[in-house]
């Protein structure tokens, strides 16, 4: 059973305070650098573009609705975010083979090359940031961060929508 904020014990408070603060610091650092990597590709692709291209690369061509559902965002947001990627030649739009009214999005050859350039740069940044970590530490961090993201995704998906736009 998940713990609600009023169910935390006094002994949990210090670690939860540290965790929420470190997540906030991480979010700021990630946004400042966009975890863009090193070298010429640094900060050269925004988060939304990277995540869209990555999903198309790993999942293959798909419609706007499937892409939106897989990313946990609405179709209008995907449509808005894909438009500049299509204009840049990184993504192609085609009519769905079974339903000509629907659109299928696909990573272009140019998009695949650009994504690999950004991935390579980001990989180099991750190597630099964790150069004094052991492989076990890297594996543990990846495992825990993946678990944290999955848990956060599950919790946020179950929360009612909010109109509060203030940042915390």
Residue pairs with C-beta under 8 A, 6 or more apart in sequence:
2 155
8 16
24 168
33 43
33 125
34 43
34 45
34 46
34 47
35 122
35 125
36 42
36 43
36 44
36 45
36 118
36 121
36 122
36 125
37 43
37 118
37 120
37 121
37 122
37 123
37 124
37 125
38 121
38 124
38 125
38 128
39 121
39 124
40 121
41 117
41 118
41 120
41 121
42 121
42 125
44 118
44 121
45 53
45 114
45 118
48 81
49 81
49 84
49 85
49 90
50 115
50 118
51 71
52 67
52 71
52 78
52 81
52 82
52 85
52 91
53 85
53 90
53 91
53 107
53 111
53 114
53 115
54 115
55 67
55 70
55 71
56 62
56 67
56 91
56 105
56 106
56 107
56 111
57 107
57 112
57 115
59 70
60 106
61 94
61 104
61 105
61 106
61 107
62 70
62 104
62 105
63 96
63 102
63 103
63 104
63 105
64 75
64 78
64 79
64 82
64 103
64 105
65 75
67 78
67 82
67 105
68 74
68 75
68 77
68 78
71 78
72 153
72 157
82 91
82 93
82 105
85 91
85 111
86 92
86 93
88 110
89 108
89 110
89 111
90 107
90 108
90 110
90 111
90 114
90 115
91 105
91 106
91 107
91 108
91 111
92 105
92 106
92 108
93 103
93 104
93 105
94 103
94 104
94 106
95 101
95 102
95 103
95 104
96 102
96 103
96 104
97 104
107 115
130 137
130 138
130 141
133 141
